[in-house]
Amino acid sequence: MNDYLVKALGYNGQVRAYAVKTTETVGEGQRRHQTWPTASAALGRSMTAGVMLGAMLKGEEKLTIKIEGGGPLGVILVDSNAKGEVRGYVGNPQTHFDLNEHGKLDVKRAVGTEGTLAIVKDIGLRDNFTGQVPLVSGELGEDFTYYLVTSEQVPSSVGLGVLVNPDNTILAAGGFIIQLLPGADDEVITKIEQRLSVIEPISKLIQKGLTPEQILVELLGEGNVKILEKMPVKFNCECSRERIANALISLGKEEIEDIIQTDGQAEAQCHFCNEQYHFTETELRELIDEAK
């Protein structure tokens, strides 16, 4: 089953909900960056959150998530858009620790807790919208919950999970966001809180084969979910040879000439997808002609 996200309403429009399976998407990130298990969990949780937050956007809008927690993992950077496309990387992909006291990957130790979670939204206006909050746990699910509640003033619950195989590949990944809409009554809030307190970890539900639709039923109860939209999800990077060439051209004739004299060629690597681009001396001289 390919990765996908569902948008839904619950309890006759009192609740907005998102659920997503991201196993293949996170797996592509793991493969491209060769992340070790704890780094995979941190990157995967962040990418999963990015997919769901991106699904709240419209048209060509997009957002960037930047998490700097002061931990050995370094910065986490994720880009996503309204089309279910996401990409991301971490500063130190080969970060891993023993399991924490709960028998889970120690994401908090990798990410750190002395820092911030920032989200920049490009919604097509002259100025981007930026929201930033201090990290409250480093486990990331709680941190995205705090962001939505504090920065966007929407009572929310965010669940994120990644399970890693012994060979470092991704076994299961996914997430959910539940948001209370204005006017949600106390009885609905109590029911949701009760379900959230007993539900299995989201990654376990994905591993068992539950679909995003079924996960929302687990969260909100049978008969309380109205699916609005289903959207495919994938790892997608916007880098290309043409973009890199244009970046080189923008350096100008003298800079490109200097590269030729110093190295005889040019190598460029995309941080987000690790794709490498090689330009020979002949190709660089063609770029100089274009730069003129």
N, C-alpha and C positions, 0 to 999 in steps of 0.2 A: 504494500500500500504506500503510495507516494505521500510525501508530507503535504498537509493542508491545514488551513485555519477555518474555524466557523465563528460567525458573529451571531448573537442571539439576544432575545429579550426573555426575562423570566418574571413569573408572578404577575402576569397581565400588565407588563410594561413598567413594573416597579424596579426592575433590575436589568442592567446591561451586562452581557457576559461574552467572553472570548475564550476559546480553547484551541490549542494547536499541537500538532505532532511535528517535531523537528528532527527526528532521528537521522534522516539522510542529510539534512541541511547542516546539522552540527557535525556529522560524520565527514562531510566535505571540508569543513573548516579544520577538523582534526587532521585530515589527510594532507591538506595543503601546508599546514604549519607544523605538522609532526608534534602536536602537543602531547605532553604526558598527562596522566589521569586527572590530577587536581587542576591543572591548567585547562584541560578539556571541559571540566565541570564549570569552571568560572566563565570561560568563553561561551560555552553552550548555553548556560543560564542567561548570559547577557544578550546573546543573539536571539534567543527565544523571546525574551522580553522585548527586544527591538522589533521583532516581527509583529507582536501584538500591539505595541504602541504605534507602529507604522500603519497597522490596519485601521487605526482611528483617524488617519489622515485622509485626504481626498486628492484625486487627480494626480498631478505631478509633484505634490508635496513630499518632502522627505525629512528625515531627522538623523542626528548624530548623537550617540551616547558616549560619554567619556567618564570612565571610573578611575580615580586615582586614590588608592587606599593606603599607600605607603608600604605595602607588603612586597615580598620578593617577586611576585608575579609582574610587578610594574603596571603600566597603564593598560586598561582595556578600552578599545575603541571599536564601536559598532555603527555601521550605517544601515538604514532601512528606509523603505518607502511604502506607499499606499498599495503597491501591487504584489506584496508578499515576497519581495526580494530583500536579501540581507547579506551583509559581508562583515567580517570583523577580524581582529587580531589582538594578541596580548604581547606585552613587552618582552617577557621571558617565557616562551612556550614550553621549555623543558623544566617546568616547576612541578614538583610532586612531594607530598608528605605522607606519613602513615595516617591511617584512618583516625578520625577524632573520637571523643569519648562516646559518641552515639553510633559508632561503627560506620560513619559516612566520610566521604572525601572532605578533607579539611579546607574548604574554600575560604573560610574566614581567615585562616592563617596565611593563605596564599595572597589574598586580596589586601588584607590589612583593614584596620578600622579607623585609622587617622587620616581622613581625607574626605573627598566629595564625590557625589554622583551628579553629573551635569547633562542636560539634554538640550540640544539646540535644534529648533524646528525651522525649516525653510518652507514657508507656506506661500511663497511667491510675492511677498511684500518687500519693500526696500530694506527693512530691518528684520533680521531673524528674531524669533522668540527664544529666549534662553531661560531655563529654570535650573536651579542648583540647590542641592541639599547636602548636609553632612551625612556621611555613612553612619548608619545606626547599628549595623550588625556585621557587615562584610560577607554575609551569606547570600546577599543580593535579592532574594525574594522579599525579605523584609525591607530592604533598602528601596526597591521599586515601589513597594506599598507606601512607604513613608513619603517618597517623591510625589506620588499621585495625590495623597491626602494633603500634603503640605503645600506643594507648588501649584497643583491644579485644583485643590479644594474639592476633590471627589472622594467620598468614603469608598475605599477599595480594599480588595484582598488579592495578592499576587502569589501564585504558586509556580515554581520553576524547578525542573529536575533533569539530571543527566546521569545515566548509568554507563559505566565504561567496562568493556570486555578485558580479559587478562592480556590480550595482545594490543591493548591501547585503542582499539576501534570502539565506536559508539554502539552500545547495545540498545539504549532507549533514551529519548529526549522529548520534552514537551513542556507545556505550561498552560496556565489559565489566569484570567483576570476577571474578577467579579466586582461590579460597581453598583452602588445604590443610587438610584435616581431620585430627584426631589420628590418628596411625598411618600417615600417608601414607609410602610407602617411597621410598628414595633414587632408585631407577630412575625412578619417576613424576616426582619433582621435577626430575630432569635432563632428561627428555623435555619437560616444560612449559617449562623455562628455555630449551631449544634452540629451541622453537617461538616463544616470545616474542621471541627475539633476531632472528628473520628475518621475522616477520609484518609485512605492510604496515600503515600507520597505519589505525586503526579507521575514520576518516572516509572514507578511500579505499575501504575494503571496502564501506561503506554506499553510496558513490557508484557503485560497480560493480554495485550491486543485490543484494549478498549479504543474506540474511535473518539475524536474530539466531541462528537455529538453525545456519545455515551458518557464521557467524562462530565459534561454539563448536566446530564441527568443525575449522575452521582452527586454533583455539587448542589443542585437545586431541587431534585426530586422529580419523580415520574409525573408527567402532565403539567409541569411548571416551566417547560422550555419551548420557546418558539424560535426556530432557526430562521435567520434573516438572509444569510449569505454564506457561501462556501468559497474559499480562495486557495489556489495552489501556492505553495511556499517553496523557495529554493535559495541556495547560496548563489549570488550573482555579483560579479565585480564589473565595474564600468571601465576598467583600464583596457587599453588596446595599444597596438603598435603605433597607430595613427596619433593617439593622444600623447604618447611619449615623444614621438617625432615632433609634434607641435610644441611640446615643452622645450625640446632642444632648440628648435627654430627661434623660440622666444628669447633664448639666451643671447642671440645675436651672432654675427659673423666672427667677431674676434674671439668670443668664448669657445665656439665650436672649433676654430682654428687651434686654439690653445689645447683643447682636448686631443686633437689629432697629433700635435707636436709632442704632448706629454705621454699619451697612452696609445695612440695609433688606432683607437677604437673607442666605443662607448658601451657600457653595460648599465642597464637600469632594471630595478626590481620593484614590483608593487608590494607595499607593506600588507595590503589587505588580502591578496590572493597568492603571493609569492611567485607570481608569473615573472619570468625573466625576459628581457628584450635586449638583443645584441645588434649593434650598428657597426659595420665595417668602415674603414677609412673612406672607401668609395661612396658608401651611403651617407656618411657625414658630409662629404664634399657636395653631394646632391642637396643636402639640407642647407648648406651655405648658400647655394644658388637660390634656394627658396627664400632664405633669410634676406637676400638682397632685394 
